[in-house]
Amino acid sequence: MELVSNWKALWKAWSMQLAAAGILLPELLQLIADNSDLLPWLSPDLKSLIRVTALVGVILTRPIQQPAVSVDEPKP
């Protein structure tokens, strides 16, 4: 296994940002719901929906060329 050449720039990729949102957003909403009355409607189904939506977004955006992380290969 080998790292991609521009691994330090991967945080700029849409797919990585969607993955981070899918991981963090449900947990942050749960933290708010547990410690306040602001989100009484938060259900496990909603958290699952957020995670699945983010996963589908990652799957759809991963094959798209993302200029922020694209590296032009030198021509031989």
N, C-alpha and C positions, 0 to 999 in steps of 0.2 A: 504494500500500500504506500502511496506517495502523495504528499500534499500538492495541491494545485499551486502554480507559480505565484499567483496573486492572492494567497489566502488571507493576507492582512486586510484586503479590501472587501472581503465577503460580507461584512456587516452592512455595506451599502446596497446589497442585492435585495430586490423586492421579496424574493422568496425567503430570505433569511429574516427580513423584517416581519413578514407574515407569520413565520414560525415563532418568532419571539412574542408577537402579539397573541398568538394562540396559546402559548404557555403562560404568559404573564397576566393577560386580561381576566380570565376566569378566576385566578387566584386573588388578584387585587379586588375584584368585585366581591368575592367571598369574605375577604378580610374586612371590607367596609360593611358588609351585611352582618357579620358576626359582632361588630363593635359599635353599631349604630342602628337607628331605625330608618335609615335612608333607602334601603333596598329590601323591603319586606317581600317583594315579589320574586326575588332571586330563587330559582329552583335548580336542582341538579340537571334538569333537561336543558335549561338555558345555557348552563356552563358547557354541557356536552355539545350543544349546537354551535357555540362559539369555537370550540376546539375543532369540530368537524369542518366548519366553514374555513378556518385557517388552514387546515390540512389540505382541503381541496384547492385553496388559493395557492399554497406552496406547490402542489402537484401541477397546477396549470401554469404558474409563472416560472418554474424552474427551467423548462426548455427554451424559454424566450431569451433572446440575447439582451443582456442588461448592460448598457453602455458604462455604467459606473464601475463595473468589475471586468469588463471585456479587455483582454490584452491582445494586441495585434501580434500575431506570430511572425517572426522574421522570415523572410523568403530565402530559401536556399540558393 
